[in-house]
Amino acid sequence: MELSRAVVLGLGLSFSLVALPRALAARRPRPAGPILPEDTEPVERRWLDLRAPLEDMSRSCGAMLRAAGIELEHRLPELALGVWADPGELRQAFGHIVRLACDAMPRGGVLKTLARRENGQAVVSFMDSSLASGHQPCLAALFDRLLAARQALAAQEGELRASVLLVRRIVDRLGGRLYAAPSALGGMGLTLRMPLAAAGDIHQAAQAAVNRGTLS
């Protein structure tokens, strides 16, 4: 049985209307935004001295620092800053902060850190110093601007914003805070605050280590 021309045209129009939304959906651009890497490594939190990963920054972040012409300057307390954390998480967090500093600072600058105890917390101030070039500190300003950004960013700034969001997420998971604030080193800087591990926590960590050795 032959179909009339009108029926054929009607069927063709129906198929077109069904396929059109799918075609438009396939062509519709996805919302712009940073893609944060998923956590792929197991987290093993334990008591550790926060001074150790800070001192290790010159090695773990050495390639970035040398490429940007940035030096590190630490001021660490004599007493341990015990915190509960995964060493890999802290290393990753400090790496993102260094990456941001390398982008914010001119060559020849110094990234200063001041670690201390305040009201039951381990506190670290990060401050960019560019006295030789006369630049004002800009690490905190870049951090705040990227954190508050809502519009689409250029590729490089989009990657930096992803770093900012990721380091905030890591610090939040550790029960801490990372924010821009007036620095104890002078001017605006980044401040990291984490709860100090109590003496009871240290004893539990030592006992857990003994138990692991007994069972192995």
N, C-alpha and C positions, 0 to 999 in steps of 0.2 A: 504494500500500500504506500503510495507516494504522499509525502507531507506537503501541505501547501507552503508557498513562499512565506506567508505571514507566520505560520507555525514554526518554520525553521528559524526565522529571525527572532521570534520570541524565545526559543530555546537557547539560542546563542547569547541573547541579552541576559538570560537568567544565569548561565554559566559565568558570564563576565562579572555580574554583580556578586556572585559567590567568591570569585577569585580575587576581586579588587581589594577587599580588606586585608587579605593575606599578603598581597603584594605590597600594599602600603605599610603594613607592619614590618615587613622584611626590610623596607627602605628607610624606616623611621630611625633617626640616629639615637643611640643610647645616651642617657644622661651622662654628662662629663663629670668626672670625679676621680680621686685617687683610688687605686686598687691596693689595699693593704695586704701584705703577704700573710698567709695563714701560718699558724704556729705548727711547725713540723717536728720539732725536737721535744722530747719529754722534759717537763719541768721538775727539777729536783732541788727544792728549796732546803737550805740548811743555814746554820749560823755561820756567818763569815764577817771578817773585818773589812768594812767599807774602804779602808785606806788601801787595801791590796789592789782592787780593780782600778782605783784612781791612779795609783803608781804605775799600773800596767798600761795606762792609756798611751804612753809614749811608744810602746811596742805594738799594742793591738791597733792603734790608729796612726801608726807612724807613717804609712804610705800616704794617707790623706794629708797629714800635716806637712810632710816634706813637699808634696806637690803644690800645696797652697802657700808655702813659705811661712808657716805659722809655727811658733814655739809654744811649749807648755811650761807653766810655772805653778807648782803645787805648794800650798801651805797646809800641812797636815798636823793634827794634834799628836801628842806623845801617847795618849791612851787610845786603846782600840775603840773603834766605832762599830760595835756588834749589831748586825741586822739579820733578819731572816730573809734570804733571797736566793735565787738561782744564779750562780756565777755567769752563766751564759746570758741570762736576761739583763743583768747589769752591764755586761760587756757590750751587748747590743744597744742598750739605752745610751751609754756613754758614746758609742760610735755615732749614733744619730745626732747627738748634741755637737760632737766634733764636726760632723759633716755640715751642720747648719752654721757653725762658727766659721768654717773655712769658706763658706759662700758669702757670709756677711762681712768678713774682715779683709782689709787689704794685705798684700804681702808685707812681711816684716812685722806683723802684729804678734801679740802674745795673748794666749788664752790662759787666764789665771783661774785657779780653783782655790777656795778656802773652805776646808772641812772643819766641823766643830760639833759640839753638843749644845742643844738648846731645849730646855723644858722636856726632857725625855725623848728627844728626837735627834737623829743624825741629820745634820744640815750641811749642804754643799752649795756654795755660791760659785757660779760660772760667770766670769767677766771678761769681755774682750777689751784689750788695751792696745791702742795704736798711737802711742805718744809720739813716736818718731815721725809719723806722717801727719799728725795733727787732727786725725779723724776722731769724731765722737763715737762712744760705744754704740754699736748698732745690732748686737746679737739679740737683745731682748725685744727691740722694735721689730726685727724681722720675724721672730717667734710669734709675737702678738698679731702681726699683720697676716701671717699665713694661717694662724689658728682661727682668725675671725673671717677669713676669705669665704665668700659665698658664691661669687661668680667664677666662671671658668678661668683657669690660669694657663699661662704658657707652659710648655712641656717641662722645662727645667724647674719652674716654680711649683708645678703640680707634683713633681717628685719630691721636692723639699717639703711641701705641705703633707705629703704622705708620711715622710719621716717624722714631722712634728706630731701628727696624729698617732703614729705608732709608738713613739717614745712616751707620749702621754698615757697611752693604753697600758704599756708595760709598767710604768710607775704606779698607775691606778691599781693594777693587779697586785702589786707589792704592798699596797696599803699606804702609798706615799702620795706626794703632790709635786708637780713641776709647774712653775709659773714665773712670769716676769715680775720683778719687784726691785725696789732700791737695794743695792748690794752693799754688804759690809765692806767690800773693797772700794766703794765709791761709785756713784752713778747707777744707772739701771743695769741689771743683769738677770740671769736665770737663777732661780732658787729651787733646789731639790730638798724635800723633807721626807724622811722615812722613820718609822718607829724604831727606837732602839730595842734590841733584844734584852729581855730581863734576865737576871741571874738564874732564875729557875729554868728559863728556856735554854741557857747555856748548859746547865746540868743535864737537861733532857737530851740535848744534842750529843753530849759526851757519852751518856748512857746508851743512846741509840748506836753510836759508833762501836762501843764495846760489845753490844749485843750482835751487831753485824759481824764483828771479828770472831765471836764465839760460834756463830752459826756457820761461818764459812769453812 
